[in-house]
Amino acid sequence: VQLVESGGEPVQAGGSLRLSCEGSGYDKPNYCMGWYRQAPGKEREGVAAIDTDGSTSYKDSVKGRFTISQDNTKNTLYLQMNDLKPEDTAMYFCASGPPTGTLATMLRKPQLWLNWGQGTQVTVS
């Protein structure tokens, strides 16, 4: 199983970025996909997730600014981030795993996800 994130870079507040996560080696059609982030000294937190039926769930602080989507033909997960704020600065990780409870529950519990990428750094100043 391999998840490879890309797209993170320094950006000014109010700017936009699109993160990508290319996946391989797992049962993609039956797995949920998610984005997490971790800032220095803080716990990893769920940002957005998408279920096998296309339904989505978001952390409250990113609702209306971030959009999670996927292109199954390319086995790629995306996170469109608009109106970025300094508090969005973190290492962003993508994750995959079989559905375990509701999507909102999975967002709150990183231990429910099976596979993780290495992360891509987003810095907002």
C-alpha positions in Angstrom: 0.0 0.0 0.0 1.3 3.4 -0.9 -0.1 6.9 -0.4 1.9 9.8 -1.8 0.9 13.4 -1.0 2.0 16.4 -2.9 1.1 20.1 -3.4 2.1 21.6 -0.1 4.1 24.8 -0.1 4.4 28.2 1.5 1.5 30.5 0.8 0.2 33.8 2.0 -2.9 34.1 4.1 -6.0 34.3 1.9 -4.4 32.2 -0.7 -5.3 28.7 -2.1 -3.6 25.4 -2.5 -4.7 22.0 -3.8 -3.2 18.9 -2.2 -3.1 15.6 -4.0 -2.7 12.1 -2.7 -2.0 9.3 -5.2 -2.8 5.8 -3.8 -2.1 2.3 -4.9 -2.1 -1.3 -3.5 -5.4 -1.4 -1.7 -9.1 -2.0 -2.2 -9.8 1.6 -3.2 -13.5 1.3 -4.1 -14.3 0.0 -0.6 -12.1 2.4 1.4 -12.8 5.7 2.9 -10.2 8.4 2.3 -9.3 11.3 4.5 -7.0 14.3 5.1 -5.4 14.9 8.5 -3.0 17.5 9.6 -0.5 17.9 12.4 1.1 21.1 13.6 4.3 21.1 15.8 3.5 20.2 19.3 -0.1 19.3 18.5 -2.1 16.1 18.0 -3.0 14.9 14.6 -6.5 16.1 13.7 -8.9 15.1 11.0 -9.6 17.8 8.4 -11.9 16.1 5.8 -13.0 12.7 4.8 -14.9 11.1 1.9 -16.9 7.9 2.1 -17.2 5.1 -0.5 -20.6 6.7 -1.6 -19.1 10.1 -2.1 -20.4 11.6 1.1 -18.1 14.0 2.9 -17.3 15.3 6.4 -15.3 18.3 7.5 -13.7 19.7 10.6 -15.8 22.7 11.6 -13.0 25.2 11.2 -12.4 24.3 7.5 -16.1 24.1 6.4 -16.8 26.4 3.5 -13.0 26.8 2.8 -11.8 23.2 2.1 -13.2 20.7 -0.3 -12.3 17.0 -0.5 -12.7 15.2 -3.7 -11.4 12.1 -5.5 -10.8 11.0 -9.1 -11.1 7.2 -9.1 -9.8 7.0 -12.6 -6.5 8.4 -11.4 -6.6 6.8 -7.9 -6.1 10.3 -6.6 -7.5 12.2 -3.6 -7.6 16.0 -3.5 -8.0 18.7 -0.9 -8.8 22.1 -2.3 -8.0 24.7 0.3 -9.2 28.3 -0.1 -8.9 31.4 2.1 -6.0 29.8 4.0 -5.2 31.1 7.4 -2.0 30.9 9.5 -3.7 28.4 11.8 -3.9 26.0 8.8 -0.1 25.6 8.9 0.7 22.0 9.4 1.9 18.8 7.8 -1.0 17.3 5.9 -1.4 13.6 5.6 -3.8 11.5 3.6 -5.2 8.3 5.0 -7.3 5.3 3.8 -9.2 2.7 5.5 -12.4 0.5 5.5 -15.5 2.2 6.7 -15.6 2.0 10.5 -18.6 3.8 12.0 -19.7 7.2 10.7 -17.4 9.4 8.6 -17.5 12.0 11.4 -16.4 9.4 13.9 -13.6 8.3 11.6 -12.4 12.0 11.4 -12.2 12.2 15.1 -10.2 8.9 15.5 -7.0 8.6 13.5 -6.5 5.2 14.9 -9.4 3.9 12.7 -7.4 4.6 9.5 -5.3 1.8 8.1 -2.9 3.4 5.7 -1.0 6.7 5.9 1.1 8.8 3.5 4.3 10.6 4.5 2.8 14.1 4.5 3.2 17.4 2.7 3.9 20.6 4.4 1.6 23.6 4.2 2.9 26.9 5.6 0.6 29.9 5.7 2.0 33.3 6.6 
